[in-house]
Amino acid sequence: MEPGTPLCRRCGAGLHGAAARGGTNEAIESKRIVAGVLAILVGALGIHKFYLGDTNQGLLRIGISLVGGVVTLGIALAAMSVIGIVEGIIYLTMSDADFIRTYQVGDKSWF
């Protein structure tokens, strides 16, 4: 797919013809860069999940990090930080089209 190709909001597929010029399907903007940086910096708290619109996963991350971190003396918090860094790297190495299709349209929760 060519860079800058508009993507379908529903499925993340590249749009061509009338749909690409603003027809029935609107293009969706990628949140890849911001989500990737948030995942690396504050991934343990799930802020990137809230940014992507996945409130349940964001709340789960906060719960595991804070409650689990207290119970396990910080081990759970450290593990969630590592997971956030890995997710951030995955986000930043994907193409915009793949990211939109997987995380914004497809709602994939982990990795």
Biopython code that builds the backbone (N, CA, C, O; Angstrom):
import numpy as np
from Bio.PDB.StructureBuilder import StructureBuilder

atoms = [
    (1, "MET", "N", (0.836, -1.162, 0.000)),
    (1, "MET", "CA", (0.000, 0.000, 0.000)),
    (1, "MET", "C", (0.887, 1.233, 0.000)),
    (1, "MET", "O", (1.911, 1.267, 0.682)),
    (2, "GLU", "N", (0.496, 2.245, -0.764)),
    (2, "GLU", "CA", (1.282, 3.458, -0.860)),
    (2, "GLU", "C", (1.134, 4.305, 0.395)),
    (2, "GLU", "O", (0.053, 4.343, 0.983)),
    (3, "PRO", "N", (2.206, 4.992, 0.822)),
    (3, "PRO", "CA", (2.091, 5.874, 1.985)),
    (3, "PRO", "C", (1.050, 6.958, 1.714)),
    (3, "PRO", "O", (0.965, 7.480, 0.602)),
    (4, "GLY", "N", (0.279, 7.285, 2.710)),
    (4, "GLY", "CA", (-0.732, 8.319, 2.580)),
    (4, "GLY", "C", (-2.054, 7.841, 2.014)),
    (4, "GLY", "O", (-2.978, 8.637, 1.846)),
    (5, "THR", "N", (-2.162, 6.540, 1.715)),
    (5, "THR", "CA", (-3.419, 6.005, 1.197)),
    (5, "THR", "C", (-4.471, 6.054, 2.291)),
    (5, "THR", "O", (-4.228, 5.577, 3.399)),
    (6, "PRO", "N", (-5.659, 6.634, 1.998)),
    (6, "PRO", "CA", (-6.722, 6.659, 3.010)),
    (6, "PRO", "C", (-7.163, 5.247, 3.369)),
    (6, "PRO", "O", (-7.147, 4.347, 2.529)),
    (7, "LEU", "N", (-7.561, 5.061, 4.639)),
    (7, "LEU", "CA", (-7.963, 3.746, 5.119)),
    (7, "LEU", "C", (-9.415, 3.765, 5.578)),
    (7, "LEU", "O", (-9.903, 4.775, 6.084)),
    (8, "CYS", "N", (-10.094, 2.647, 5.396)),
    (8, "CYS", "CA", (-11.476, 2.482, 5.825)),
    (8, "CYS", "C", (-11.553, 2.495, 7.350)),
    (8, "CYS", "O", (-10.725, 1.869, 8.012)),
    (9, "ARG", "N", (-12.548, 3.210, 7.925)),
    (9, "ARG", "CA", (-12.721, 3.258, 9.380)),
    (9, "ARG", "C", (-13.168, 1.914, 9.938)),
    (9, "ARG", "O", (-12.855, 1.596, 11.085)),
    (10, "ARG", "N", (-13.880, 1.128, 9.168)),
    (10, "ARG", "CA", (-14.408, -0.134, 9.671)),
    (10, "ARG", "C", (-13.399, -1.268, 9.632)),
    (10, "ARG", "O", (-13.261, -2.007, 10.607)),
    (11, "CYS", "N", (-12.687, -1.416, 8.511)),
    (11, "CYS", "CA", (-11.819, -2.584, 8.367)),
    (11, "CYS", "C", (-10.336, -2.261, 8.237)),
    (11, "CYS", "O", (-9.505, -3.163, 8.344)),
    (12, "GLY", "N", (-9.984, -1.002, 8.010)),
    (12, "GLY", "CA", (-8.580, -0.630, 7.890)),
    (12, "GLY", "C", (-7.990, -0.870, 6.513)),
    (12, "GLY", "O", (-6.790, -0.683, 6.315)),
    (13, "ALA", "N", (-8.819, -1.285, 5.551)),
    (13, "ALA", "CA", (-8.339, -1.532, 4.196)),
    (13, "ALA", "C", (-8.089, -0.216, 3.468)),
    (13, "ALA", "O", (-8.722, 0.796, 3.769)),
    (14, "GLY", "N", (-7.166, -0.232, 2.510)),
    (14, "GLY", "CA", (-6.900, 0.958, 1.717)),
    (14, "GLY", "C", (-8.090, 1.298, 0.843)),
    (14, "GLY", "O", (-8.738, 0.411, 0.287)),
    (15, "LEU", "N", (-8.377, 2.590, 0.723)),
    (15, "LEU", "CA", (-9.507, 3.044, -0.075)),
    (15, "LEU", "C", (-9.017, 3.508, -1.439)),
    (15, "LEU", "O", (-7.938, 4.090, -1.554)),
    (16, "HIS", "N", (-9.799, 3.254, -2.452)),
    (16, "HIS", "CA", (-9.464, 3.654, -3.813)),
    (16, "HIS", "C", (-10.704, 4.260, -4.448)),
    (16, "HIS", "O", (-11.818, 4.008, -3.988)),
    (17, "GLY", "N", (-10.537, 5.028, -5.463)),
    (17, "GLY", "CA", (-11.669, 5.571, -6.201)),
    (17, "GLY", "C", (-12.455, 6.599, -5.412)),
    (17, "GLY", "O", (-11.876, 7.436, -4.719)),
    (18, "ALA", "N", (-13.795, 6.537, -5.519)),
    (18, "ALA", "CA", (-14.682, 7.523, -4.899)),
    (18, "ALA", "C", (-14.567, 7.509, -3.382)),
    (18, "ALA", "O", (-14.634, 8.558, -2.743)),
    (19, "ALA", "N", (-14.394, 6.326, -2.805)),
    (19, "ALA", "CA", (-14.292, 6.229, -1.344)),
    (19, "ALA", "C", (-13.055, 6.960, -0.835)),
    (19, "ALA", "O", (-13.090, 7.564, 0.237)),
    (20, "ALA", "N", (-11.962, 6.911, -1.596)),
    (20, "ALA", "CA", (-10.737, 7.586, -1.187)),
    (20, "ALA", "C", (-10.874, 9.098, -1.293)),
    (20, "ALA", "O", (-10.167, 9.833, -0.603)),
    (21, "ARG", "N", (-11.777, 9.572, -2.152)),
    (21, "ARG", "CA", (-11.981, 11.010, -2.317)),
    (21, "ARG", "C", (-13.071, 11.548, -1.399)),
    (21, "ARG", "O", (-13.595, 12.637, -1.632)),
    (22, "GLY", "N", (-13.419, 10.789, -0.350)),
    (22, "GLY", "CA", (-14.408, 11.280, 0.598)),
    (22, "GLY", "C", (-15.796, 10.740, 0.333)),
    (22, "GLY", "O", (-16.779, 11.353, 0.750)),
    (23, "GLY", "N", (-15.906, 9.621, -0.343)),
    (23, "GLY", "CA", (-17.200, 9.002, -0.614)),
    (23, "GLY", "C", (-17.819, 8.444, 0.647)),
    (23, "GLY", "O", (-17.849, 9.127, 1.671)),
    (24, "THR", "N", (-18.312, 7.224, 0.600)),
    (24, "THR", "CA", (-19.038, 6.645, 1.720)),
    (24, "THR", "C", (-18.142, 6.300, 2.903)),
    (24, "THR", "O", (-18.588, 6.406, 4.046)),
    (25, "ASN", "N", (-16.920, 5.900, 2.678)),
    (25, "ASN", "CA", (-16.004, 5.542, 3.773)),
    (25, "ASN", "C", (-15.030, 6.680, 4.028)),
    (25, "ASN", "O", (-14.417, 7.191, 3.090)),
    (26, "GLU", "N", (-14.877, 7.088, 5.299)),
    (26, "GLU", "CA", (-13.920, 8.131, 5.639)),
    (26, "GLU", "C", (-12.590, 7.502, 6.035)),
    (26, "GLU", "O", (-12.543, 6.394, 6.569)),
    (27, "ALA", "N", (-11.511, 8.233, 5.762)),
    (27, "ALA", "CA", (-10.187, 7.742, 6.157)),
    (27, "ALA", "C", (-10.029, 7.870, 7.668)),
    (27, "ALA", "O", (-10.602, 8.761, 8.294)),
    (28, "ILE", "N", (-9.244, 6.966, 8.239)),
    (28, "ILE", "CA", (-8.999, 6.980, 9.679)),
    (28, "ILE", "C", (-7.531, 7.320, 9.907)),
    (28, "ILE", "O", (-6.653, 6.797, 9.221)),
    (29, "GLU", "N", (-7.269, 8.192, 10.866)),
    (29, "GLU", "CA", (-5.906, 8.622, 11.153)),
    (29, "GLU", "C", (-5.240, 7.646, 12.125)),
    (29, "GLU", "O", (-5.863, 7.188, 13.083)),
    (30, "SER", "N", (-3.999, 7.342, 11.870)),
    (30, "SER", "CA", (-3.262, 6.423, 12.724)),
    (30, "SER", "C", (-2.862, 7.081, 14.040)),
    (30, "SER", "O", (-2.454, 8.243, 14.064)),
    (31, "LYS", "N", (-2.983, 6.334, 15.128)),
    (31, "LYS", "CA", (-2.569, 6.790, 16.454)),
    (31, "LYS", "C", (-1.288, 6.069, 16.880)),
    (31, "LYS", "O", (-0.957, 6.020, 18.065)),
    (32, "ARG", "N", (-0.584, 5.518, 15.914)),
    (32, "ARG", "CA", (0.559, 4.644, 16.157)),
    (32, "ARG", "C", (1.691, 5.323, 16.924)),
    (32, "ARG", "O", (2.170, 4.770, 17.914)),
    (33, "ILE", "N", (2.126, 6.485, 16.503)),
    (33, "ILE", "CA", (3.284, 7.145, 17.115)),
    (33, "ILE", "C", (2.993, 7.517, 18.566)),
    (33, "ILE", "O", (3.777, 7.203, 19.462)),
    (34, "VAL", "N", (1.866, 8.185, 18.793)),
    (34, "VAL", "CA", (1.533, 8.614, 20.154)),
    (34, "VAL", "C", (1.335, 7.399, 21.054)),
    (34, "VAL", "O", (1.828, 7.381, 22.182)),
    (35, "ALA", "N", (0.613, 6.375, 20.568)),
    (35, "ALA", "CA", (0.390, 5.165, 21.369)),
    (35, "ALA", "C", (1.711, 4.469, 21.678)),
    (35, "ALA", "O", (1.901, 3.980, 22.791)),
    (36, "GLY", "N", (2.622, 4.419, 20.714)),
    (36, "GLY", "CA", (3.917, 3.783, 20.930)),
    (36, "GLY", "C", (4.755, 4.495, 21.976)),
    (36, "GLY", "O", (5.366, 3.856, 22.833)),
    (37, "VAL", "N", (4.784, 5.818, 21.907)),
    (37, "VAL", "CA", (5.555, 6.592, 22.890)),
    (37, "VAL", "C", (4.922, 6.465, 24.277)),
    (37, "VAL", "O", (5.635, 6.294, 25.266)),
    (38, "LEU", "N", (3.589, 6.547, 24.358)),
    (38, "LEU", "CA", (2.914, 6.382, 25.650)),
    (38, "LEU", "C", (3.181, 4.994, 26.232)),
    (38, "LEU", "O", (3.401, 4.856, 27.435)),
    (39, "ALA", "N", (3.162, 3.967, 25.381)),
    (39, "ALA", "CA", (3.409, 2.606, 25.857)),
    (39, "ALA", "C", (4.815, 2.473, 26.428)),
    (39, "ALA", "O", (5.005, 1.810, 27.448)),
    (40, "ILE", "N", (5.783, 3.081, 25.798)),
    (40, "ILE", "CA", (7.159, 2.996, 26.282)),
    (40, "ILE", "C", (7.333, 3.779, 27.583)),
    (40, "ILE", "O", (7.980, 3.296, 28.512)),
    (41, "LEU", "N", (6.767, 4.971, 27.655)),
    (41, "LEU", "CA", (6.980, 5.834, 28.818)),
    (41, "LEU", "C", (6.125, 5.466, 30.030)),
    (41, "LEU", "O", (6.630, 5.442, 31.152)),
    (42, "VAL", "N", (4.842, 5.180, 29.819)),
    (42, "VAL", "CA", (3.921, 4.899, 30.936)),
    (42, "VAL", "C", (3.068, 3.667, 30.656)),
    (42, "VAL", "O", (1.897, 3.613, 31.032)),
    (43, "GLY", "N", (3.656, 2.689, 30.000)),
    (43, "GLY", "CA", (2.932, 1.476, 29.627)),
    (43, "GLY", "C", (2.417, 0.675, 30.797)),
    (43, "GLY", "O", (1.401, -0.008, 30.669)),
    (44, "ALA", "N", (3.076, 0.736, 31.922)),
    (44, "ALA", "CA", (2.642, -0.015, 33.102)),
    (44, "ALA", "C", (1.282, 0.463, 33.590)),
    (44, "ALA", "O", (0.521, -0.310, 34.171)),
    (45, "LEU", "N", (0.978, 1.726, 33.357)),
    (45, "LEU", "CA", (-0.307, 2.276, 33.791)),
    (45, "LEU", "C", (-1.392, 2.175, 32.720)),
    (45, "LEU", "O", (-2.543, 2.530, 32.973)),
    (46, "GLY", "N", (-1.044, 1.706, 31.554)),
    (46, "GLY", "CA", (-2.033, 1.480, 30.503)),
    (46, "GLY", "C", (-2.568, 2.734, 29.839)),
    (46, "GLY", "O", (-3.638, 2.701, 29.231)),
    (47, "ILE", "N", (-1.847, 3.833, 29.945)),
    (47, "ILE", "CA", (-2.303, 5.085, 29.359)),
    (47, "ILE", "C", (-2.485, 4.946, 27.847)),
    (47, "ILE", "O", (-3.399, 5.542, 27.278)),
    (48, "HIS", "N", (-1.631, 4.172, 27.199)),
    (48, "HIS", "CA", (-1.758, 3.965, 25.756)),
    (48, "HIS", "C", (-3.045, 3.224, 25.409)),
    (48, "HIS", "O", (-3.609, 3.441, 24.336)),
    (49, "LYS", "N", (-3.515, 2.359, 26.293)),
    (49, "LYS", "CA", (-4.769, 1.648, 26.054)),
    (49, "LYS", "C", (-5.955, 2.613, 26.132)),
    (49, "LYS", "O", (-6.884, 2.528, 25.328)),
    (50, "PHE", "N", (-5.919, 3.532, 27.103)),
    (50, "PHE", "CA", (-6.964, 4.554, 27.171)),
    (50, "PHE", "C", (-6.945, 5.404, 25.902)),
    (50, "PHE", "O", (-8.002, 5.728, 25.360)),
    (51, "TYR", "N", (-5.755, 5.768, 25.426)),
    (51, "TYR", "CA", (-5.609, 6.577, 24.223)),
    (51, "TYR", "C", (-6.203, 5.867, 23.004)),
    (51, "TYR", "O", (-6.780, 6.510, 22.127)),
    (52, "LEU", "N", (-6.059, 4.547, 22.952)),
    (52, "LEU", "CA", (-6.607, 3.776, 21.840)),
    (52, "LEU", "C", (-8.095, 3.466, 22.024)),
    (52, "LEU", "O", (-8.711, 2.847, 21.155)),
    (53, "GLY", "N", (-8.669, 3.889, 23.143)),
    (53, "GLY", "CA", (-10.099, 3.696, 23.370)),
    (53, "GLY", "C", (-10.463, 2.403, 24.056)),
    (53, "GLY", "O", (-11.644, 2.064, 24.134)),
    (54, "ASP", "N", (-9.491, 1.671, 24.555)),
    (54, "ASP", "CA", (-9.741, 0.390, 25.217)),
    (54, "ASP", "C", (-9.692, 0.594, 26.733)),
    (54, "ASP", "O", (-8.694, 0.276, 27.380)),
    (55, "THR", "N", (-10.784, 1.128, 27.290)),
    (55, "THR", "CA", (-10.850, 1.470, 28.707)),
    (55, "THR", "C", (-10.686, 0.252, 29.606)),
    (55, "THR", "O", (-10.003, 0.327, 30.627)),
    (56, "ASN", "N", (-11.300, -0.866, 29.243)),
    (56, "ASN", "CA", (-11.193, -2.072, 30.075)),
    (56, "ASN", "C", (-9.747, -2.528, 30.228)),
    (56, "ASN", "O", (-9.317, -2.859, 31.333)),
    (57, "GLN", "N", (-9.003, -2.549, 29.143)),
    (57, "GLN", "CA", (-7.598, -2.955, 29.207)),
    (57, "GLN", "C", (-6.768, -1.938, 29.983)),
    (57, "GLN", "O", (-5.839, -2.312, 30.697)),
    (58, "GLY", "N", (-7.096, -0.659, 29.848)),
    (58, "GLY", "CA", (-6.397, 0.365, 30.608)),
    (58, "GLY", "C", (-6.616, 0.203, 32.103)),
    (58, "GLY", "O", (-5.671, 0.300, 32.885)),
    (59, "LEU", "N", (-7.861, -0.044, 32.504)),
    (59, "LEU", "CA", (-8.164, -0.259, 33.919)),
    (59, "LEU", "C", (-7.502, -1.528, 34.439)),
    (59, "LEU", "O", (-7.021, -1.560, 35.572)),
    (60, "LEU", "N", (-7.475, -2.573, 33.616)),
    (60, "LEU", "CA", (-6.808, -3.811, 34.003)),
    (60, "LEU", "C", (-5.319, -3.567, 34.244)),
    (60, "LEU", "O", (-4.756, -4.059, 35.221)),
    (61, "ARG", "N", (-4.684, -2.806, 33.350)),
    (61, "ARG", "CA", (-3.259, -2.492, 33.509)),
    (61, "ARG", "C", (-3.006, -1.729, 34.800)),
    (61, "ARG", "O", (-2.066, -2.040, 35.532)),
    (62, "ILE", "N", (-3.841, -0.728, 35.085)),
    (62, "ILE", "CA", (-3.664, 0.045, 36.321)),
    (62, "ILE", "C", (-3.822, -0.869, 37.536)),
    (62, "ILE", "O", (-3.038, -0.794, 38.483)),
    (63, "GLY", "N", (-4.836, -1.731, 37.504)),
    (63, "GLY", "CA", (-5.071, -2.640, 38.628)),
    (63, "GLY", "C", (-3.916, -3.589, 38.864)),
    (63, "GLY", "O", (-3.461, -3.768, 39.994)),
    (64, "ILE", "N", (-3.447, -4.193, 37.789)),
    (64, "ILE", "CA", (-2.325, -5.128, 37.922)),
    (64, "ILE", "C", (-1.079, -4.399, 38.422)),
    (64, "ILE", "O", (-0.372, -4.902, 39.296)),
    (65, "SER", "N", (-0.812, -3.220, 37.872)),
    (65, "SER", "CA", (0.390, -2.484, 38.248)),
    (65, "SER", "C", (0.348, -2.004, 39.690)),
    (65, "SER", "O", (1.322, -2.163, 40.426)),
    (66, "LEU", "N", (-0.764, -1.421, 40.098)),
    (66, "LEU", "CA", (-0.822, -0.832, 41.441)),
    (66, "LEU", "C", (-1.101, -1.872, 42.521)),
    (66, "LEU", "O", (-0.340, -1.993, 43.481)),
    (67, "VAL", "N", (-2.189, -2.622, 42.366)),
    (67, "VAL", "CA", (-2.526, -3.627, 43.386)),
    (67, "VAL", "C", (-1.522, -4.761, 43.358)),
    (67, "VAL", "O", (-0.989, -5.156, 44.395)),
    (68, "GLY", "N", (-1.263, -5.286, 42.161)),
    (68, "GLY", "CA", (-0.281, -6.363, 42.039)),
    (68, "GLY", "C", (1.104, -5.931, 42.453)),
    (68, "GLY", "O", (1.862, -6.721, 43.016)),
    (69, "GLY", "N", (1.450, -4.660, 42.174)),
    (69, "GLY", "CA", (2.755, -4.143, 42.560)),
    (69, "GLY", "C", (2.944, -4.086, 44.060)),
    (69, "GLY", "O", (4.036, -4.345, 44.567)),
    (70, "VAL", "N", (1.875, -3.744, 44.775)),
    (70, "VAL", "CA", (1.950, -3.705, 46.243)),
    (70, "VAL", "C", (2.076, -5.117, 46.801)),
    (70, "VAL", "O", (2.904, -5.379, 47.673)),
    (71, "VAL", "N", (1.246, -6.023, 46.289)),
    (71, "VAL", "CA", (1.231, -7.404, 46.794)),
    (71, "VAL", "C", (2.547, -8.120, 46.499)),
    (71, "VAL", "O", (3.040, -8.885, 47.328)),
    (72, "THR", "N", (3.113, -7.874, 45.321)),
    (72, "THR", "CA", (4.341, -8.584, 44.924)),
    (72, "THR", "C", (5.606, -7.755, 45.138)),
    (72, "THR", "O", (6.672, -8.092, 44.624)),
    (73, "LEU", "N", (5.481, -6.687, 45.887)),
    (73, "LEU", "CA", (6.611, -5.805, 46.186)),
    (73, "LEU", "C", (7.266, -5.234, 44.921)),
    (73, "LEU", "O", (8.490, -5.139, 44.835)),
    (74, "GLY", "N", (6.453, -4.863, 43.962)),
    (74, "GLY", "CA", (6.935, -4.200, 42.759)),
    (74, "GLY", "C", (7.200, -5.088, 41.566)),
    (74, "GLY", "O", (7.465, -4.587, 40.474)),
    (75, "ILE", "N", (7.134, -6.390, 41.748)),
    (75, "ILE", "CA", (7.429, -7.300, 40.629)),
    (75, "ILE", "C", (6.379, -7.162, 39.527)),
    (75, "ILE", "O", (6.726, -7.136, 38.346)),
    (76, "ALA", "N", (5.101, -7.073, 39.901)),
    (76, "ALA", "CA", (4.035, -6.932, 38.907)),
    (76, "ALA", "C", (4.177, -5.608, 38.153)),
    (76, "ALA", "O", (3.972, -5.560, 36.940)),
    (77, "LEU", "N", (4.522, -4.555, 38.855)),
    (77, "LEU", "CA", (4.727, -3.252, 38.225)),
    (77, "LEU", "C", (5.887, -3.313, 37.234)),
    (77, "LEU", "O", (5.792, -2.771, 36.133)),
    (78, "ALA", "N", (6.965, -3.960, 37.614)),
    (78, "ALA", "CA", (8.110, -4.108, 36.712)),
    (78, "ALA", "C", (7.734, -4.925, 35.479)),
    (78, "ALA", "O", (8.125, -4.587, 34.362)),
    (79, "ALA", "N", (6.979, -5.993, 35.684)),
    (79, "ALA", "CA", (6.552, -6.832, 34.553)),
    (79, "ALA", "C", (5.655, -6.039, 33.605)),
    (79, "ALA", "O", (5.796, -6.148, 32.386)),
    (80, "MET", "N", (4.738, -5.245, 34.150)),
    (80, "MET", "CA", (3.856, -4.448, 33.303)),
    (80, "MET", "C", (4.634, -3.370, 32.557)),
    (80, "MET", "O", (4.274, -3.007, 31.437)),
    (81, "SER", "N", (5.696, -2.858, 33.169)),
    (81, "SER", "CA", (6.554, -1.880, 32.494)),
    (81, "SER", "C", (7.253, -2.509, 31.295)),
    (81, "SER", "O", (7.327, -1.909, 30.223)),
    (82, "VAL", "N", (7.762, -3.714, 31.485)),
    (82, "VAL", "CA", (8.428, -4.427, 30.386)),
    (82, "VAL", "C", (7.425, -4.707, 29.264)),
    (82, "VAL", "O", (7.747, -4.533, 28.088)),
    (83, "ILE", "N", (6.224, -5.136, 29.616)),
    (83, "ILE", "CA", (5.187, -5.390, 28.608)),
    (83, "ILE", "C", (4.869, -4.106, 27.852)),
    (83, "ILE", "O", (4.701, -4.137, 26.633)),
    (84, "GLY", "N", (4.785, -2.982, 28.550)),
    (84, "GLY", "CA", (4.531, -1.698, 27.900)),
    (84, "GLY", "C", (5.624, -1.322, 26.922)),
    (84, "GLY", "O", (5.343, -0.837, 25.826)),
    (85, "ILE", "N", (6.874, -1.543, 27.314)),
    (85, "ILE", "CA", (7.996, -1.239, 26.419)),
    (85, "ILE", "C", (7.941, -2.115, 25.173)),
    (85, "ILE", "O", (8.154, -1.634, 24.060)),
    (86, "VAL", "N", (7.655, -3.398, 25.360)),
    (86, "VAL", "CA", (7.559, -4.315, 24.209)),
    (86, "VAL", "C", (6.418, -3.880, 23.291)),
    (86, "VAL", "O", (6.579, -3.847, 22.071)),
    (87, "GLU", "N", (5.273, -3.548, 23.873)),
    (87, "GLU", "CA", (4.147, -3.090, 23.049)),
    (87, "GLU", "C", (4.499, -1.812, 22.300)),
    (87, "GLU", "O", (4.165, -1.675, 21.123)),
    (88, "GLY", "N", (5.166, -0.878, 22.965)),
    (88, "GLY", "CA", (5.562, 0.359, 22.306)),
    (88, "GLY", "C", (6.469, 0.105, 21.119)),
    (88, "GLY", "O", (6.307, 0.722, 20.066)),
    (89, "ILE", "N", (7.416, -0.794, 21.280)),
    (89, "ILE", "CA", (8.318, -1.131, 20.173)),
    (89, "ILE", "C", (7.538, -1.779, 19.038)),
    (89, "ILE", "O", (7.780, -1.477, 17.869)),
    (90, "ILE", "N", (6.610, -2.664, 19.368)),
    (90, "ILE", "CA", (5.781, -3.295, 18.340)),
    (90, "ILE", "C", (4.978, -2.235, 17.593)),
    (90, "ILE", "O", (4.932, -2.244, 16.363)),
    (91, "TYR", "N", (4.347, -1.323, 18.328)),
    (91, "TYR", "CA", (3.559, -0.265, 17.686)),
    (91, "TYR", "C", (4.415, 0.559, 16.733)),
    (91, "TYR", "O", (4.010, 0.823, 15.600)),
    (92, "LEU", "N", (5.590, 0.963, 17.187)),
    (92, "LEU", "CA", (6.428, 1.860, 16.401)),
    (92, "LEU", "C", (7.069, 1.187, 15.191)),
    (92, "LEU", "O", (7.482, 1.873, 14.256)),
    (93, "THR", "N", (7.160, -0.137, 15.194)),
    (93, "THR", "CA", (7.762, -0.830, 14.050)),
    (93, "THR", "C", (6.726, -1.279, 13.026)),
    (93, "THR", "O", (7.093, -1.762, 11.955)),
    (94, "MET", "N", (5.450, -1.131, 13.331)),
    (94, "MET", "CA", (4.391, -1.509, 12.390)),
    (94, "MET", "C", (4.140, -0.377, 11.397)),
    (94, "MET", "O", (4.470, 0.779, 11.662)),
    (95, "SER", "N", (3.561, -0.717, 10.265)),
    (95, "SER", "CA", (3.120, 0.319, 9.339)),
    (95, "SER", "C", (1.815, 0.914, 9.871)),
    (95, "SER", "O", (1.124, 0.284, 10.671)),
    (96, "ASP", "N", (1.482, 2.116, 9.429)),
    (96, "ASP", "CA", (0.232, 2.745, 9.848)),
    (96, "ASP", "C", (-0.972, 1.875, 9.501)),
    (96, "ASP", "O", (-1.880, 1.720, 10.317)),
    (97, "ALA", "N", (-0.986, 1.311, 8.301)),
    (97, "ALA", "CA", (-2.123, 0.490, 7.873)),
    (97, "ALA", "C", (-2.283, -0.744, 8.761)),
    (97, "ALA", "O", (-3.396, -1.079, 9.165)),
    (98, "ASP", "N", (-1.177, -1.418, 9.062)),
    (98, "ASP", "CA", (-1.246, -2.598, 9.926)),
    (98, "ASP", "C", (-1.685, -2.219, 11.333)),
    (98, "ASP", "O", (-2.470, -2.936, 11.953)),
    (99, "PHE", "N", (-1.182, -1.092, 11.843)),
    (99, "PHE", "CA", (-1.547, -0.650, 13.187)),
    (99, "PHE", "C", (-3.042, -0.346, 13.267)),
    (99, "PHE", "O", (-3.718, -0.767, 14.205)),
    (100, "ILE", "N", (-3.545, 0.380, 12.289)),
    (100, "ILE", "CA", (-4.973, 0.721, 12.279)),
    (100, "ILE", "C", (-5.808, -0.549, 12.211)),
    (100, "ILE", "O", (-6.767, -0.709, 12.967)),
    (101, "ARG", "N", (-5.447, -1.443, 11.316)),
    (101, "ARG", "CA", (-6.209, -2.680, 11.139)),
    (101, "ARG", "C", (-6.174, -3.542, 12.409)),
    (101, "ARG", "O", (-7.180, -4.157, 12.762)),
    (102, "THR", "N", (-5.038, -3.592, 13.087)),
    (102, "THR", "CA", (-4.870, -4.469, 14.250)),
    (102, "THR", "C", (-5.378, -3.864, 15.544)),
    (102, "THR", "O", (-6.093, -4.530, 16.293)),
    (103, "TYR", "N", (-5.024, -2.613, 15.827)),
    (103, "TYR", "CA", (-5.282, -2.041, 17.142)),
    (103, "TYR", "C", (-6.417, -1.018, 17.184)),
    (103, "TYR", "O", (-7.087, -0.895, 18.209)),
    (104, "GLN", "N", (-6.645, -0.289, 16.106)),
    (104, "GLN", "CA", (-7.698, 0.709, 16.126)),
    (104, "GLN", "C", (-9.023, 0.149, 15.627)),
    (104, "GLN", "O", (-10.071, 0.446, 16.201)),
    (105, "VAL", "N", (-8.995, -0.644, 14.581)),
    (105, "VAL", "CA", (-10.221, -1.244, 14.050)),
    (105, "VAL", "C", (-10.439, -2.615, 14.653)),
    (105, "VAL", "O", (-11.560, -2.949, 15.037)),
    (106, "GLY", "N", (-9.372, -3.429, 14.744)),
    (106, "GLY", "CA", (-9.487, -4.797, 15.226)),
    (106, "GLY", "C", (-9.542, -4.945, 16.734)),
    (106, "GLY", "O", (-9.915, -6.007, 17.233)),
    (107, "ASP", "N", (-9.179, -3.901, 17.475)),
    (107, "ASP", "CA", (-9.228, -3.919, 18.942)),
    (107, "ASP", "C", (-8.425, -5.056, 19.572)),
    (107, "ASP", "O", (-8.878, -5.657, 20.546)),
    (108, "LYS", "N", (-7.248, -5.359, 19.037)),
    (108, "LYS", "CA", (-6.392, -6.367, 19.644)),
    (108, "LYS", "C", (-5.887, -5.826, 20.973)),
    (108, "LYS", "O", (-5.389, -4.702, 21.038)),
    (109, "SER", "N", (-6.012, -6.622, 22.037)),
    (109, "SER", "CA", (-5.717, -6.116, 23.365)),
    (109, "SER", "C", (-4.245, -6.193, 23.761)),
    (109, "SER", "O", (-3.683, -5.185, 24.189)),
    (110, "TRP", "N", (-3.610, -7.339, 23.635)),
    (110, "TRP", "CA", (-2.234, -7.516, 24.088)),
    (110, "TRP", "C", (-1.359, -7.890, 22.917)),
    (110, "TRP", "O", (-1.712, -8.752, 22.112)),
    (111, "PHE", "N", (-0.216, -7.240, 22.825)),
    (111, "PHE", "CA", (0.780, -7.459, 21.773)),
    (111, "PHE", "C", (0.089, -7.482, 20.436)),
    (111, "PHE", "O", (0.742, -7.654, 19.407)),
]
sb = StructureBuilder()
sb.init_structure("model")
sb.init_model(0)
sb.init_chain("A")
sb.init_seg("    ")
for serial, (resi, resn, name, xyz) in enumerate(atoms, 1):
    if name == "N":
        sb.init_residue(resn, " ", resi, " ")
    sb.init_atom(name, np.array(xyz, "f"), 0.0, 1.0, " ", f" {name:<3s}", serial, name[0])
structure = sb.get_structure()
